[in-house]
């Protein structure tokens, strides 16, 4: 059953002041938050400095006082920063490269020096060789600036493994960091993505993270990554570069079996969660670090119990299916080409979008690949188009219609079913609504 109700109270967590600033704003007018902390009252916006992250007892205390600007500190074993540690304006970097290790910043703020033009990460988890590391935790660290606040990656770059024929996903995952917890870590104003999960990294849990004003994607799940959890977290104002809304809060790029639940998404540039498969960008340039043909779909992800507010798009399944990728110089999955355009088959299959709430969103859910379950979601009256299914580019190709979309038990405020759900003619018969 699909409910369409009038007069229900909206469920926005946006305060009256934020509503006054953003209401009526179109996608082309979207600007980054200048001071979102002053505009919102919810406790989620300002994360606590310290929580009990249930880390192993620290066996090493890192004294911050003697650390020099731009110094890299290698963390071994279970470590904590000294109480009252002040790392503002110092560009200090931490690296964890061994299993069974942890870093508790104890609420310290890390920020860069005024003369630091680098895009180095504040915290890097990376093995010292092509061997997996696991059982690692990072907690209570609050990062301002840097290239990434947190970067989890393999020892060697993807292009190096690809060049030597090391391409099977399972073999690559066997070398990747895994079983990592990230608790109460925040990122503000990163140059690139706030947090980056590298290729084939798996079993990462992000709990109570706060990512705000990242220059590109808030949190990036790179190809081959899987079995990750992102929960109880907040994503605000990410994806605006030079005031242009160009990227999303979470990118799911050929990444599978992830759970994204109980999070809050507010005013991100290109939307909240975009699922897609990279088209083997710049395939003719093997010198690029991420030169590696993606073979896996962004599939079997569960997106549940999240709140989406003031977004151009809430969730976009196969977000690159209808996008002209001519400038990406793609090397795979071509479905249509003209002198001025290039379209490539995207893949984001069998995902579940359940029990989420959408408030003041231009388009709630867009579906351009097969097997999507959309169930139990609530769409406020100020969501222009709650659900859209179909892709003209794909439907005109030999691949054909979007199939096996199930739309069940969703609630639409002040909209009929016909107003709330838009399905292309080609994909209509393969879409089930109840």
C-alpha positions in Angstrom: 0.0 0.0 0.0 1.2 3.5 -0.8 -0.1 6.3 1.5 -0.8 9.8 0.4 -1.7 12.0 3.3 -2.6 15.7 3.8 -2.0 17.8 6.8 0.7 15.6 8.5 3.3 17.5 10.5 6.5 17.6 8.7 9.5 16.0 10.2 12.3 18.4 9.3 15.1 18.9 11.8 15.9 22.2 10.2 15.5 25.2 12.5 13.4 28.1 11.6 16.4 30.2 10.8 17.8 27.7 8.3 14.4 27.4 6.7 14.3 31.1 6.2 17.6 31.1 4.4 17.1 28.1 2.2 13.4 27.8 1.3 12.7 28.3 -2.3 16.3 27.9 -3.4 16.7 26.2 -6.7 19.6 23.9 -7.6 21.5 26.5 -9.6 21.3 28.9 -6.6 22.7 26.5 -4.1 25.6 27.9 -2.1 27.7 26.3 0.7 27.0 27.0 4.3 29.1 29.8 5.6 28.3 29.3 9.2 26.0 26.3 9.6 26.8 26.0 13.3 25.1 29.3 14.0 22.1 28.4 11.9 21.2 25.1 13.5 20.3 24.1 17.0 20.5 20.4 16.8 23.2 18.8 18.8 24.3 16.8 15.8 25.9 19.8 14.2 28.5 20.3 16.9 29.9 16.8 17.7 31.1 16.1 21.2 34.8 16.3 21.6 35.1 13.0 23.4 32.9 9.9 23.8 33.7 6.5 25.2 34.7 4.7 22.0 35.4 1.4 23.8 39.0 1.4 22.6 41.6 -0.9 24.2 43.4 0.7 27.0 46.2 2.9 25.7 49.7 1.5 26.2 51.4 4.6 24.7 50.6 8.3 25.5 51.8 10.6 22.7 53.0 13.9 24.2 52.0 16.7 21.9 54.2 19.4 23.3 57.4 18.4 21.5 55.8 17.7 18.1 57.1 19.9 15.4 55.0 21.5 12.6 54.4 19.1 9.6 55.7 16.1 11.6 54.4 12.7 10.8 53.8 10.5 13.8 53.7 6.7 13.4 51.2 5.1 15.7 52.0 1.6 16.9 49.9 -0.4 19.4 47.2 1.3 21.3 48.0 5.0 21.7 46.3 8.2 22.9 47.2 11.8 22.8 48.1 13.5 26.0 45.3 15.4 27.8 44.7 18.9 26.6 46.7 18.3 23.4 46.6 21.4 21.1 47.5 20.6 17.4 45.9 23.6 15.8 47.9 25.3 13.0 50.7 22.6 13.1 49.9 20.3 10.1 50.7 17.2 12.3 50.0 13.9 10.5 49.3 10.5 12.0 49.9 7.1 10.3 48.7 3.7 11.4 50.4 1.0 9.5 50.2 -2.1 11.8 47.4 -4.4 12.8 46.0 -4.3 16.4 46.5 -0.5 16.8 44.4 2.5 17.7 44.6 6.2 18.1 42.5 8.2 20.6 42.9 11.9 20.0 41.0 12.6 23.2 39.1 15.5 21.6 42.1 17.2 20.1 41.7 19.6 17.1 44.1 19.1 14.2 44.6 21.8 11.7 47.1 22.9 9.1 49.7 25.6 9.1 49.0 28.8 7.1 51.9 28.0 4.8 51.0 24.3 4.1 49.9 23.9 0.5 50.0 20.1 0.5 47.0 17.8 0.2 48.3 15.4 2.8 45.9 13.6 5.0 45.6 14.2 8.7 45.3 10.5 9.6 46.3 7.7 7.2 45.7 4.0 7.6 48.1 2.2 5.2 50.2 -1.0 5.5 53.9 -0.8 5.0 53.8 -3.5 2.3 51.2 -5.3 0.1 49.9 -7.1 3.1 46.5 -6.5 4.8 46.3 -4.9 8.2 43.3 -5.2 10.5 41.8 -4.5 13.9 42.4 -0.8 13.9 40.5 2.1 15.5 40.5 5.9 15.4 38.4 8.0 17.8 37.8 11.5 19.1 39.8 13.3 16.5 38.5 16.6 15.0 40.2 17.8 11.8 40.1 21.2 10.2 41.5 21.4 6.6 44.1 18.9 5.2 43.6 17.0 1.9 41.6 14.4 3.7 40.8 14.1 7.4 41.1 10.3 7.1 42.5 8.2 4.3 42.3 4.3 4.4 44.2 2.7 1.6 46.4 -0.1 0.4 50.1 0.1 0.2 50.4 0.2 -3.6 48.3 2.3 -6.0 45.7 0.6 -8.0 47.4 1.3 -11.3 50.5 -0.5 -10.1 48.6 -3.7 -9.3 46.6 -3.4 -12.5 49.7 -3.1 -14.6 51.0 -6.4 -13.3 47.7 -8.1 -14.0 46.6 -8.2 -10.4 43.0 -7.5 -11.1 40.7 -10.1 -9.4 38.6 -8.3 -6.7 39.1 -11.1 -4.1 42.9 -11.0 -4.5 43.0 -7.3 -4.1 40.8 -7.4 -1.1 43.1 -9.9 0.5 45.8 -7.1 0.5 43.5 -4.3 1.8 43.1 -2.9 5.3 39.9 -4.2 7.0 38.1 -4.5 10.3 38.6 -0.8 11.2 36.4 1.4 13.5 36.2 5.2 13.1 34.3 6.7 16.0 33.5 10.4 16.8 35.9 11.7 14.2 35.0 15.0 12.4 36.2 16.7 9.3 35.7 20.3 8.3 36.9 22.2 5.2 39.0 19.4 3.7 40.5 20.2 0.3 39.3 16.9 -1.2 36.9 14.4 0.3 36.6 14.5 4.1 37.2 10.7 4.5 38.3 8.3 1.7 38.0 4.6 1.7 40.4 3.2 -0.8 40.0 0.5 -3.4 39.0 -3.0 -2.0 39.2 -1.8 1.6 36.4 -3.6 3.6 34.7 -4.0 6.9 35.0 -0.3 8.0 32.6 1.1 10.5 32.0 4.8 10.6 30.0 5.7 13.7 29.1 9.2 14.8 31.3 10.9 12.3 30.7 14.5 11.2 31.8 15.7 7.8 31.2 19.2 6.8 32.2 21.5 3.9 34.5 18.9 2.1 35.8 20.4 -1.1 34.6 17.3 -3.0 32.8 14.2 -1.7 32.1 14.0 2.0 32.9 10.3 2.3 34.1 8.3 -0.7 33.8 4.5 -1.0 36.2 3.5 -3.8 35.8 0.6 -6.2 36.0 -2.9 -4.8 35.3 -1.7 -1.2 32.5 -3.6 0.6 30.8 -4.6 3.8 31.2 -1.1 5.3 28.8 0.6 7.7 28.2 4.4 7.9 25.8 5.1 10.8 24.7 7.8 13.3 26.6 10.4 11.4 26.0 13.9 9.9 27.0 15.3 6.5 26.6 19.0 6.0 27.5 21.3 3.1 29.9 19.0 1.2 30.7 19.1 -2.4 30.9 22.8 -3.1 34.1 23.8 -4.9 34.5 27.5 -5.8 30.9 27.8 -4.7 29.7 25.3 -7.4 27.6 22.3 -6.2 29.6 19.6 -7.9 29.8 16.5 -5.6 27.7 14.5 -3.1 27.9 13.7 0.6 28.6 9.9 0.0 29.9 8.5 -3.2 29.4 4.7 -3.6 31.6 3.9 -6.6 31.6 0.2 -7.5 31.2 -0.6 -3.8 28.8 -3.2 -2.5 27.2 -4.7 0.6 27.4 -1.5 2.6 24.9 -0.2 5.2 24.2 3.5 5.4 21.8 4.1 8.2 20.6 6.5 10.8 22.5 9.5 9.3 21.5 13.0 8.6 22.2 14.8 5.3 21.9 18.5 5.0 22.5 20.9 2.0 25.2 18.9 0.1 26.2 20.1 -3.3 25.1 17.4 -5.8 23.0 15.4 -3.3 23.3 12.9 -0.5 24.1 9.4 -1.7 25.0 8.6 -5.3 25.7 5.1 -6.4 27.5 4.4 -9.6 30.2 2.5 -11.4 33.2 4.4 -12.7 33.4 4.0 -16.5 37.2 3.4 -16.4 38.0 7.1 -16.6 41.1 8.2 -18.5 41.6 4.6 -19.6 44.5 5.6 -22.0 46.6 7.1 -19.2 48.1 4.2 -17.0 50.1 6.8 -15.0 47.0 7.8 -13.1 47.0 6.2 -9.6 43.4 4.9 -9.9 43.9 3.5 -13.4 41.9 0.2 -12.9 38.9 -1.1 -14.8 35.9 -1.4 -12.5 34.1 -4.7 -12.9 31.8 -4.8 -9.9 28.4 -3.1 -9.5 27.5 -0.8 -6.6 25.1 -3.4 -5.5 23.3 -4.9 -2.5 23.6 -1.7 -0.4 21.1 -0.9 2.3 20.2 2.8 2.8 17.9 2.9 5.8 16.5 5.2 8.5 18.3 8.4 7.2 17.0 11.9 7.1 17.6 14.0 3.9 17.1 17.7 4.2 17.5 20.6 1.7 19.1 18.4 -1.0 18.9 18.5 -4.8 18.8 14.6 -4.7 18.4 12.2 -1.8 19.5 8.9 -3.3 20.5 8.4 -6.9 20.8 4.8 -8.1 23.2 4.6 -11.2 23.8 8.3 -11.1 26.0 8.3 -14.2 23.7 6.4 -16.5 22.3 9.5 -18.2 25.3 11.7 -17.8 27.4 12.8 -20.7 30.9 11.5 -19.8 32.7 12.7 -22.9 35.3 14.6 -20.8 36.1 11.5 -18.7 37.7 9.7 -21.6 36.0 6.4 -20.5 37.4 3.0 -21.5 34.5 0.7 -20.8 30.7 0.1 -21.1 29.9 2.4 -24.0 26.2 2.5 -24.9 25.9 5.6 -27.0 28.3 8.0 -28.6 28.0 11.2 -30.7 30.7 13.7 -31.7 29.8 15.7 -28.6 28.7 13.1 -26.1 29.6 9.7 -24.6 27.3 7.6 -22.5 28.3 4.5 -20.6 26.4 1.7 -19.0 26.2 2.3 -15.2 25.7 -0.4 -12.7 24.1 -0.2 -9.3 21.9 -3.2 -8.8 19.7 -4.7 -6.1 19.9 -1.8 -3.6 17.4 -1.2 -0.8 16.2 2.3 0.2 13.9 1.8 3.2 12.4 3.8 6.0 14.1 7.1 5.2 12.6 10.6 5.5 12.9 13.3 2.9 12.3 17.0 3.6 12.7 19.9 1.2 14.4 17.8 -1.4 14.2 18.5 -5.1 14.2 14.8 -6.1 14.0 12.2 -3.4 15.0 9.0 -5.2 16.1 8.5 -8.8 16.4 4.9 -10.1 18.4 4.1 -13.3 19.3 0.5 -12.7 17.6 -2.8 -11.8 16.3 -4.4 -8.7 15.8 -1.4 -6.4 13.5 -1.8 -3.4 11.9 1.5 -2.2 9.9 0.8 0.9 8.5 2.6 3.9 10.0 6.0 3.1 8.3 9.3 4.0 8.3 12.3 1.7 7.2 15.7 2.9 5.0 18.0 0.8 8.0 20.2 -0.1 9.7 17.3 -1.9 9.1 18.2 -5.6 9.4 14.7 -7.0 9.6 11.9 -4.5 10.5 9.0 -6.9 11.6 8.8 -10.5 12.3 5.5 -12.4 13.8 5.3 -15.9 16.7 6.2 -18.1 16.1 7.3 -21.7 19.8 6.6 -22.6 19.7 3.1 -21.4 16.2 2.3 -22.5 17.2 3.3 -26.1 20.2 0.9 -26.0 20.2 -2.9 -26.3 20.2 -3.2 -22.5 16.6 -1.8 -22.4 14.2 -0.9 -19.6 14.9 -0.5 -15.9 13.5 -3.7 -14.4 12.4 -5.2 -11.0 11.9 -1.9 -9.2 9.6 -2.4 -6.2 7.9 0.6 -4.6 6.0 -0.4 -1.4 4.4 1.3 1.6 5.8 4.8 1.1 4.1 7.9 2.4 3.7 11.1 0.3 2.4 14.3 1.9 0.0 16.3 -0.3 0.6 14.4 -3.4 -1.3 11.7 -5.3 0.5 8.6 -6.4 0.6 9.9 -9.9 2.2 13.1 -8.7 4.7 11.4 -6.5 6.0 8.7 -8.7 7.3 9.3 -12.2 8.1 6.2 -14.3 9.3 6.3 -17.9 7.0 4.5 -20.4 9.6 1.9 -21.3 10.2 0.9 -17.6 6.6 1.1 -16.4 5.6 -2.5 -16.9 8.7 -3.7 -15.0 8.0 -1.5 -12.0 5.8 -2.8 -9.2 3.9 -0.4 -7.0 1.8 -1.3 -3.9 
